[in-house]
């Protein structure tokens, strides 16, 4: 779900009954319009009218993978909606590339930095942690450091033209 922060958060809501009868009739509901999951389900009920409906979430946008399935929407979606854009982006990248069930706290703990290339990211992280003598800088093969870190469980995730680095936790 790489577009989680670039688009509104919405879900297309139909019902299994309509689907089984050959119709995908439903509507896009903007999740920002609802205080919580209960309010959202009340809107789904209002959308489809009286009766007991088994709601079908046929598509979604602007929400990290794993928070919405065909028949379920997690209550944590509204916690995610309350995050600022930087935290949303960090969590979305973490869930897409490291742990699909990860929390913001786990993403923040694992996050090491970002740069335009993996090599630049590793060099930046190294320079923040260590003082590398100027005369030795040209001897470091940053692509090999990246390879070694990948073997050690680090994740280098490409998102919107940048590389996010997460250490194994």
Backbone as numpy.savetxt, mean C-alpha at the origin, in Angstrom:
# Nx Ny Nz CAx CAy CAz Cx Cy Cz
-0.75 -2.22 -5.39 -1.59 -1.05 -5.39 -0.70 0.19 -5.39
-0.10 0.45 -6.50 0.82 1.56 -6.55 0.15 2.92 -6.64
-1.14 2.96 -6.92 -1.82 4.24 -7.06 -2.59 4.62 -5.80
-2.27 4.01 -4.69 -3.05 4.24 -3.46 -3.08 5.70 -3.05
-2.02 6.42 -3.30 -2.00 7.81 -2.84 -2.35 8.79 -3.95
-2.48 8.31 -5.19 -2.70 9.22 -6.31 -4.18 9.38 -6.65
-5.02 8.51 -6.17 -6.43 8.57 -6.52 -7.27 8.58 -5.27
-8.54 8.91 -5.46 -9.45 8.83 -4.32 -9.61 7.38 -3.92
-10.03 7.15 -2.72 -10.26 5.79 -2.23 -11.72 5.46 -2.44
-11.97 4.51 -3.32 -13.34 4.17 -3.67 -13.48 2.68 -3.93
-14.71 2.19 -3.79 -15.02 0.78 -4.03 -16.27 0.72 -4.90
-16.24 -0.16 -5.90 -17.43 -0.40 -6.72 -18.23 -1.51 -6.04
-19.48 -1.20 -5.66 -20.30 -2.11 -4.87 -21.48 -2.61 -5.68
-21.53 -3.92 -5.86 -22.68 -4.58 -6.45 -23.18 -5.62 -5.46
-23.97 -6.55 -5.94 -24.41 -7.66 -5.09 -24.20 -8.97 -5.84
-24.03 -10.03 -5.08 -23.88 -11.35 -5.69 -25.16 -11.75 -6.44
-26.30 -11.39 -5.92 -27.56 -11.73 -6.58 -27.62 -11.13 -7.98
-27.31 -9.85 -8.08 -27.32 -9.19 -9.39 -26.28 -9.82 -10.31
-25.12 -10.07 -9.79 -24.04 -10.66 -10.58 -24.45 -12.04 -11.10
-25.02 -12.85 -10.24 -25.46 -14.19 -10.64 -26.59 -14.15 -11.66
-27.29 -13.03 -11.73 -28.35 -12.86 -12.73 -27.88 -12.08 -13.95
-26.57 -11.96 -14.09 -26.00 -11.37 -15.29 -25.82 -9.86 -15.27
-25.91 -9.23 -14.11 -25.78 -7.78 -14.03 -24.63 -7.40 -13.10
-23.88 -6.41 -13.53 -22.85 -5.86 -12.63 -23.29 -4.50 -12.09
-24.58 -4.26 -12.11 -25.13 -3.00 -11.64 -24.68 -2.71 -10.21
-24.23 -1.52 -10.00 -23.78 -1.06 -8.70 -23.33 0.38 -8.83
-22.44 0.80 -7.95 -21.94 2.17 -8.01 -20.61 2.27 -7.28
-19.83 3.27 -7.67 -18.60 3.59 -6.97 -18.97 4.40 -5.73
-18.49 3.96 -4.58 -18.68 4.71 -3.34 -17.33 5.21 -2.86
-17.25 6.53 -2.63 -16.03 7.16 -2.14 -15.94 6.92 -0.64
-14.91 6.22 -0.19 -14.80 5.83 1.21 -14.61 7.02 2.15
-14.10 8.13 1.63 -13.93 9.33 2.46 -15.28 9.89 2.93
-16.35 9.47 2.28 -17.69 9.96 2.64 -18.28 9.25 3.86
-17.59 8.24 4.38 -18.15 7.43 5.47 -17.18 7.41 6.66
-17.74 7.55 7.85 -16.93 7.63 9.06 -16.27 6.30 9.41
-16.93 5.20 9.08 -16.39 3.88 9.41 -17.06 2.83 8.55
-16.72 1.58 8.79 -17.25 0.48 7.99 -18.76 0.35 8.13
-19.29 0.58 9.34 -20.74 0.49 9.54 -21.48 1.52 8.68
-20.97 2.75 8.63 -21.58 3.78 7.77 -21.50 3.37 6.30
-20.38 2.79 5.93 -20.20 2.35 4.54 -21.21 1.25 4.19
-21.35 0.26 5.07 -22.31 -0.82 4.80 -23.75 -0.29 4.77
-24.06 0.71 5.58 -25.39 1.33 5.55 -25.62 1.98 4.18
-24.60 2.61 3.63 -24.71 3.22 2.30 -24.87 2.15 1.22
-24.18 1.03 1.39 -24.33 -0.08 0.44 -25.77 -0.58 0.46
-26.33 -0.71 1.66 -27.72 -1.16 1.80 -28.68 -0.17 1.14
-28.44 1.12 1.37 -29.29 2.16 0.77 -29.18 2.13 -0.76
-27.97 1.90 -1.25 -27.74 1.85 -2.70 -28.55 0.73 -3.35
-28.61 -0.42 -2.72 -29.24 -1.59 -3.33 -30.67 -1.83 -2.85
-31.18 -0.99 -1.97 -32.59 -1.05 -1.59 -32.89 -2.07 -0.51
-34.18 -2.20 -0.20 -34.59 -3.08 0.89 -34.25 -4.55 0.60
-34.13 -5.31 1.68 -33.82 -6.73 1.58 -32.44 -7.01 2.11
-32.15 -8.30 2.24 -30.82 -8.72 2.69 -29.95 -8.95 1.47
-28.87 -8.21 1.41 -27.97 -8.29 0.26 -26.62 -8.82 0.69
-26.05 -9.62 -0.18 -24.68 -10.04 0.00 -23.86 -9.15 -0.95
-23.17 -8.17 -0.38 -22.48 -7.18 -1.19 -21.25 -7.78 -1.84
-20.99 -7.29 -3.03 -19.85 -7.75 -3.82 -19.02 -6.53 -4.18
-17.78 -6.52 -3.74 -16.88 -5.40 -4.02 -16.09 -5.77 -5.27
-16.59 -5.28 -6.41 -16.11 -5.74 -7.70 -14.83 -5.06 -8.16
-14.52 -3.91 -7.58 -13.30 -3.21 -7.94 -13.01 -2.19 -6.85
-11.78 -1.76 -6.76 -11.43 -0.71 -5.81 -10.24 0.06 -6.34
-10.07 1.28 -5.82 -8.93 2.10 -6.21 -8.51 2.95 -5.02
-7.22 3.26 -4.98 -6.72 4.14 -3.94 -6.67 3.50 -2.57
-6.62 2.16 -2.51 -6.57 1.42 -1.24 -5.50 0.35 -1.39
-4.64 0.15 -0.40 -3.62 -0.90 -0.53 -4.24 -2.28 -0.71
-3.56 -3.10 -1.49 -3.99 -4.49 -1.66 -4.10 -5.16 -0.30
-5.06 -6.05 -0.20 -5.25 -6.80 1.02 -6.29 -6.22 1.95
-6.69 -4.98 1.75 -7.69 -4.37 2.61 -9.11 -4.57 2.10
-9.22 -4.92 0.82 -10.53 -5.14 0.21 -10.47 -6.44 -0.57
-11.47 -7.28 -0.39 -11.61 -8.47 -1.21 -12.99 -8.43 -1.85
-13.30 -9.42 -2.63 -14.58 -9.44 -3.33 -15.77 -9.38 -2.38
-15.61 -9.96 -1.19 -16.76 -10.03 -0.28 -16.53 -9.37 1.08
-15.42 -8.64 1.21 -15.09 -8.09 2.54 -14.28 -6.81 2.39
-14.53 -5.88 3.30 -13.70 -4.68 3.40 -13.29 -4.54 4.86
-11.99 -4.40 5.09 -11.47 -4.33 6.46 -11.83 -3.01 7.13
-12.09 -3.07 8.41 -12.36 -1.86 9.19 -11.12 -0.96 9.22
-9.93 -1.54 9.05 -8.69 -0.76 9.09 -8.56 0.21 7.91
-9.40 0.06 6.89 -9.36 1.00 5.77 -9.55 2.43 6.28
-10.43 2.62 7.24 -10.70 3.97 7.73 -9.55 4.50 8.57
-8.79 3.63 9.22 -7.56 4.06 9.89 -6.55 4.52 8.84
-6.48 3.76 7.74 -5.56 4.10 6.67 -5.94 5.44 6.03
-7.24 5.67 5.84 -7.68 6.93 5.25 -7.29 8.15 6.09
-7.16 7.95 7.40 -6.82 9.05 8.31 -5.33 9.41 8.27
-4.50 8.58 7.65 -3.06 8.83 7.60 -2.75 10.00 6.67
-1.60 10.65 6.91 -1.17 11.68 5.96 -0.62 11.00 4.71
-0.44 11.75 3.65 -0.06 11.18 2.36 1.27 10.42 2.42
2.25 10.91 3.18 3.54 10.23 3.28 3.39 8.86 3.92
2.61 8.79 5.01 2.39 7.50 5.67 1.58 6.55 4.80
0.60 7.08 4.06 -0.16 6.24 3.13 0.77 5.63 2.09
1.63 6.47 1.52 2.55 5.98 0.49 3.48 4.93 1.06
4.06 5.20 2.23 4.98 4.25 2.86 4.28 2.91 3.12
3.10 2.94 3.69 2.38 1.71 3.99 1.99 0.98 2.71
1.55 1.70 1.69 1.16 1.06 0.43 2.35 0.35 -0.21
3.51 1.00 -0.24 4.71 0.38 -0.82 5.12 -0.84 0.01
5.10 -0.71 1.32 5.46 -1.81 2.20 4.54 -3.01 1.97
3.24 -2.76 1.91 2.28 -3.85 1.72 2.40 -4.46 0.33
2.71 -3.66 -0.67 2.84 -4.17 -2.03 4.10 -5.02 -2.22
5.18 -4.70 -1.49 6.46 -5.33 -1.78 7.07 -6.15 -0.65
6.62 -5.94 0.59 7.26 -6.62 1.71 6.30 -7.54 2.44
5.21 -7.00 2.96 4.27 -7.78 3.76 2.86 -7.27 3.50
2.05 -8.06 2.82 0.71 -7.60 2.42 -0.21 -7.35 3.61
0.16 -7.84 4.78 -0.64 -7.61 5.99 0.07 -6.65 6.95
1.14 -6.02 6.51 1.95 -5.18 7.37 1.21 -3.96 7.90
1.68 -3.48 9.04 1.10 -2.29 9.66 2.00 -1.09 9.39
1.48 0.09 9.65 2.28 1.29 9.49 3.51 1.24 10.39
3.33 0.79 11.61 4.47 0.70 12.53 5.55 -0.24 11.99
5.16 -1.37 11.43 6.13 -2.30 10.85 6.84 -1.65 9.66
6.08 -0.94 8.84 6.67 -0.27 7.68 7.68 0.78 8.12
7.32 1.56 9.14 8.22 2.60 9.63 9.48 1.99 10.25
9.33 0.87 10.97 10.49 0.20 11.56 11.44 -0.34 10.51
10.89 -0.85 9.41 11.71 -1.48 8.37 12.28 -0.47 7.37
11.65 0.70 7.27 12.04 1.69 6.27 13.45 2.22 6.53
14.28 2.22 5.48 15.64 2.70 5.59 15.91 3.97 4.80
15.10 4.21 3.78 15.29 5.40 2.97 14.85 5.15 1.54
15.04 6.19 0.71 14.68 6.08 -0.70 15.60 6.94 -1.53
15.73 6.56 -2.78 16.56 7.31 -3.72 16.14 6.93 -5.13
16.82 7.51 -6.12 16.44 7.22 -7.51 16.91 5.85 -7.98
17.98 5.32 -7.37 18.45 3.97 -7.69 18.75 3.23 -6.39
18.82 1.93 -6.48 19.15 1.13 -5.31 20.57 1.46 -4.83
21.47 1.66 -5.78 22.86 1.98 -5.42 22.93 3.32 -4.69
22.19 4.32 -5.19 22.17 5.62 -4.52 21.57 5.51 -3.12
20.55 4.68 -2.98 19.92 4.49 -1.66 20.90 3.88 -0.68
21.61 2.85 -1.10 22.57 2.18 -0.22 23.71 3.14 0.14
24.19 3.89 -0.82 25.26 4.85 -0.55 24.79 5.91 0.45
23.57 6.38 0.28 23.01 7.38 1.19 22.88 6.80 2.62
22.38 5.59 2.73 22.22 4.94 4.04 23.59 4.76 4.69
24.57 4.29 3.90 25.93 4.12 4.42 26.49 5.43 4.93
26.32 6.50 4.16 26.90 7.79 4.55 26.24 8.36 5.81
24.98 7.98 6.07 24.31 8.41 7.30 24.78 7.61 8.51
25.24 6.39 8.28 25.63 5.50 9.39 27.14 5.46 9.63
27.92 5.68 8.59 29.37 5.51 8.69 30.09 6.69 8.06
31.29 6.90 8.52 32.16 7.88 7.88 33.11 7.10 6.99
32.96 7.31 5.70 33.79 6.61 4.74 34.91 7.56 4.33
36.15 7.17 4.57 37.25 8.05 4.17 37.17 8.37 2.67
37.38 9.61 2.35 37.24 10.09 0.97 38.08 9.25 -0.01
39.29 8.88 0.40 40.17 8.13 -0.50 39.69 6.70 -0.75
38.72 6.20 0.05 38.20 4.84 -0.15 36.85 4.81 -0.88
36.20 5.94 -1.01 34.87 5.99 -1.61 34.82 5.36 -3.00
35.81 5.60 -3.82 35.79 5.10 -5.20 35.99 3.58 -5.28
36.40 2.96 -4.18 36.63 1.51 -4.18 35.38 0.71 -3.84
34.35 1.39 -3.40 33.13 0.67 -2.99 32.25 0.43 -4.21
31.91 -0.81 -4.43 31.02 -1.20 -5.53 29.61 -1.28 -4.96
28.85 -0.20 -5.14 27.54 -0.10 -4.52 26.56 -1.14 -5.06
26.71 -1.56 -6.31 25.82 -2.59 -6.85 26.04 -3.93 -6.13
27.26 -4.20 -5.73 27.52 -5.42 -4.96 26.98 -5.31 -3.54
27.02 -4.13 -2.98 26.42 -3.92 -1.66 24.92 -4.17 -1.75
24.28 -3.65 -2.79 22.84 -3.88 -3.00 22.58 -5.38 -3.07
23.36 -6.08 -3.89 23.18 -7.54 -4.02 23.32 -8.24 -2.67
24.33 -7.87 -1.90 24.53 -8.49 -0.59 23.37 -8.19 0.35
22.89 -6.96 0.32 21.76 -6.60 1.18 20.52 -7.38 0.79
20.32 -7.59 -0.51 19.17 -8.39 -0.95 19.28 -9.81 -0.42
20.49 -10.37 -0.43 20.70 -11.70 0.14 20.41 -11.72 1.64
20.65 -10.60 2.29 20.41 -10.49 3.73 18.97 -10.13 4.07
18.11 -10.07 3.06 16.69 -9.86 3.33 16.18 -8.45 3.12
17.02 -7.54 2.68 16.54 -6.18 2.39 15.66 -6.22 1.13
14.70 -5.32 1.07 13.84 -5.20 -0.09 14.06 -3.83 -0.72
14.26 -3.83 -2.03 14.40 -2.60 -2.81 13.16 -2.53 -3.69
12.23 -1.65 -3.32 10.92 -1.58 -3.98 10.82 -0.34 -4.85
10.54 -0.54 -6.14 10.37 0.59 -7.06 8.95 1.11 -6.95
8.82 2.43 -6.75 7.51 3.08 -6.66 7.64 4.51 -7.15
6.86 4.86 -8.15 6.83 6.22 -8.71 8.23 6.76 -9.01
9.05 5.93 -9.64 10.38 6.38 -10.06 11.43 6.42 -8.96
11.08 5.95 -7.78 12.04 5.92 -6.67 12.19 4.49 -6.16
13.29 4.26 -5.48 13.53 2.97 -4.83 13.37 3.18 -3.33
12.45 2.45 -2.72 12.28 2.43 -1.28 13.06 1.24 -0.73
13.78 1.45 0.36 14.57 0.38 0.95 13.97 0.00 2.31
13.72 -1.30 2.47 13.21 -1.84 3.72 14.16 -2.94 4.17
14.57 -2.88 5.43 15.42 -3.93 5.97 14.53 -5.06 6.48
15.12 -6.23 6.52 14.40 -7.38 7.06 14.21 -7.19 8.56
13.01 -7.44 9.04 12.74 -7.30 10.47 12.37 -8.63 11.09
